[in-house]
Amino acid sequence: MLKDRTHLEKAEWDEQEALQVIAQFASLKGGLMEALHGLQHAFGYIPTESYELLADAFNLSRAEVYGVKSFYHDFRSEPAGHHVIQICQAESCQAMGSRRLTSHVQNMLGIKLGETTHDGHFTLEAVYCLGNCAVSPNVTLDGRLHARMSEQAIDNLLKKAAL
């Protein structure tokens, strides 16, 4: 049984486990995306060692595999922190202060978008539309949507998560 390592726990590279994941999707049309999701679920990120296995399974070059992996922001090169904060950067949220909110969180945590705090507790990510524009700005914390966020509201949210 494969473990779910979506947050911080970086699994050791296991070629047999990777092959097992990839084999589930190798015969599916468009299966590369599913295989990438499966690898991230199994390892907590997409190990570079898996590119060659994916290329062979889907009759692609390593560059094509990397191109697909790097195009989609949800695929990680390293495991995420224990808590993932996503701040919407789309137009409606920007108009309502998401850039200021992003700067506030970056300063508070001492990291930039796409980074994880040194203690592995928080990962900060940009997201481009959460479909909740009427109540901008929007943030997710561990996949849970929070609307009409202010600096004070996000401070409270992060303090609760840090406990």
Secondary structure, DSSP 8 states (H G I E B T S, - for coil): ------BS------HHHHHHHHHTTTTSTTHHHHHHHHHHHHHSS--TTHHHHHHHHHT--HHHHHHHHHHSTTS-SS-B-SEEEEEE-SHHHHHTTHHHHHHHHHHHHT--TT-B-TTS-EEEEEES--S-GGG-S-EEETTEEE-S--HHHHHHHHHHHH-
